[in-house]
Amino acid sequence: MGKLALKDEILLRVEKPARYIGNEVNAVVKDKENVSVRVAMCFPDVYEIGMSHLGIQILYDMFNQFEDVWCERVYSPWVDLDKIMREENIPLFALESQEPVKDMDFLAITLQYEMCYTNILQILDLSHIPLHAKDRSWEHPIVIGGGPCAYNPEPIAEFFDIFYIGEGETRYRELLDLYKECKKNGASRTEFLEKAAKLPGMYVPMFYQVEYKEDGTVLSMEPVQEGIPRTILKEVEMDVSNTFYPEKPVVPFIKVTQDRVVLEIQRGCIRGCRFCQAGQIYRPVRERSLDMLKKYAVKMLESTGQEEISLSSLSSSDYSKLPELIDFLIQECSGKKINISLPSLRIDAFSLDVMSKVQDVKKSSLTFAPEAGSQRLRNVINKGLTKEDILKGAALAFEGGWTRVKLYFMLGLPTENEEDIRGIGELSNQIAAVFYETVPKEKRVNGKVQIVASTSFFIPKPFTPFQWAAMCTKEEFLEKAYITRASIKEQLNQKSIKYNWHEADISVLEGVFARGDRKIAKVIEQAYRRGCIFDAWSEYFKNDIWMEAFEECDIDITFYTTRKRGMDEIFPWDFIDCGVSKDFLKREWEKALTETVSPNCRSACQGCGANRFGGGICFEKMV
Amino acid sequence: MKVRIKFAKSGAMRFIGHLDVMRFFQKAIRRAGIDVAYSEGFSPHQIMSFAAPLGVGLSSNGEYLDLEVKSHNGSEDMKRRLEEAMVEGIKVLHITMLEDGTKNAMASVAAAEYSVKFREGYAPDFDWPGRLAEFYQMPSILVKKKTKKGETELDLKSSIYRLWASGEGKDAIAHMVVNASSSGNIKPGLVMEAFLKNNGEELQEFALEITREETFTEAGAEDGHHFIPLDAVGKEF
């Protein structure tokens, strides 16, 4: 067996040493002498979070299928090990080989949410890689980032050599072949990056210059030399039924957040809710074939021995072959005592029937996501869920034996007024009332129905119709939360309703990073140097230090959050073509302001522009 | 039918705790396609029980788990399937069939044998192998044990069934057979701590490398203990 990077005394001192030893079932170990390219794939958060991410499992499997490549994993050391590694100068290592990340050819970092940005710096720092791309040499790996936050990479552009825009299945082979060729020909690192910048889907920040206007907004973003593309079109895997997918996902020893086999059944979503970035950037909607999913379900369960399988997509009820797939899974799984988990389902007769077959109805809860408390505001955000749908679904659920309901809402949506907010309390109350009307007293298992209403704070995201919206201030958010709470307290059935709301501070920061520009980079670095890491963890989030960092760097938070954008403003992310046109987003923004609903992709095409990829739902035969 | 699986744990797997070892075996048994029996009710689980938990950091050549199976193709087949589902650091050593009514693994545990080395750089200054027998001759070995109500004094002597040293210098090993039952379990570290204290030294953190060599059950005796390994209870199949 290979030697561990950390000696016993360290492993015995830290929490959950299993985070750092690798050796998991289905982890891939190759002979480093027999490969040409070594990749360290990184999720910049602790092991349990990183191991729950499907994207890394897909790319890990893809890279390791290439015979000349060995891909290993690396995650953020927890705070206890982080401290020891700095004290004892232990370089960050990948799990499979236990060897330093610095010795690899590529460090690929997935960017799933903005609050992990300081952890990116932690990873670079502990790997002994210069934080700034311009300071790196061939002694250091190529640092490449991908994932949803790469759609506005500007706040962290300074720290990356390359960003891969879009879906990872398509362009890595070419990039690695280019790398191998450049290395063979003795090209300089800059020469390699220059050639990479001309590959489709690749954004190499060093070849772009950003100029700002007096008012701080973007004047221009231009390539610094000929041949570098002005616009970068995202990569899309159009053949999702015939592409990389892991037959043997890595199985962690310790309990991780998502501890099950995950089947991604489709990409994209037909609904077009206006706050949702994923619904825009993953267009066009592409379903994986039933045959492929059945095949993978069986193989993945066999290779892992997992006790649960889950279907993943933005809106699983819209997958056209859902009934057949679920029938298949129930057949496969029930004899083998394998649980089936079905999140992201619309609540209707079909899904309730399915869920009663696979879940313990008494113990599980049903989730509705109205997002807004009034029909008016739901129309603004294009969330097509009506009060009738919700109450009807709730009634069916209560008849079927469910007693717990979760409701998700957002506060601070564009055009929101007090009536909309009070609607949250009223809707929660009406659902409770339906329970008491539907279920006679003697049949009430727990006595009461348990309704949990949760609100988060709305953050405008790039490439959504709401990217022009002004975000609320922290004080406005809290005021709205108080109104929600008061509204719930005055309902007849208030004893059946519990209310949870999110922290406002962290939402404000997320708002800055989501629509940030290159000027934000120094704030991130300053906060990191002053000790901020694991910002997504409430016990480690240090808002005071962040506020000081903004002051010290002379950056005004409100410029990024509460400022309303001009319709002609150039955004820091406009150089990316996410498949959906800016005109379409503008149209949707205007429709939102007039409370006009847009039908879904299957009902009536809205001309977003995604049909230029030549496939997916845009070309589905209308049945 | 109940089978008893003996396995070893070493290397990187020393850092996987007991609960995670259980979960590892649950998945391994599925991968191996073993026809394990499940409990009734709404959240069925595999009918499996482990003999004694092993602390994080220890290696072992004698761990046991009992498994209820509905059918099988002989022990060779079961061992081979399970071996294929293992990772480096966990090795299936032996599988035996238990007679109906055999006491379960956990309730059966009476004693365990440990071998203890000092980690490089942590060995005490004095000739400890020479002094070990002398220590064991003492009529009583008192230690302080922390309890919920504070501290009590405990006499280890009756819980240490054998204690001897082998080898010399930095290759010297302390061996012991101690009480490992759920009510009277003694950690080898406690024994070594008492031994060092008796010789004027403190036991440093991380000083010991401990291996559990075997887990025993009481074979029944009128005159003193007669320990047999847990896998001597069942039969080949």
Interface residues (C-beta under 8 A of the other chain):
Chain A: M1 L4 D8 E9 L11 L12 P17 A18 I21 G22 N23 E24 V25 V251 F253 I254 K255 L301 E302 S303 T304 G305 Q306 E307 K336 K337 D360 K363
Chain B: G11 A12 M13 F15 I16 G17 D20 R23 F24 Q26 K27 A28 I29 R30 R31 A32 Y38 F42 S43 P44 V56 G57 A85 V87 E88 G89 R119 F206 E209
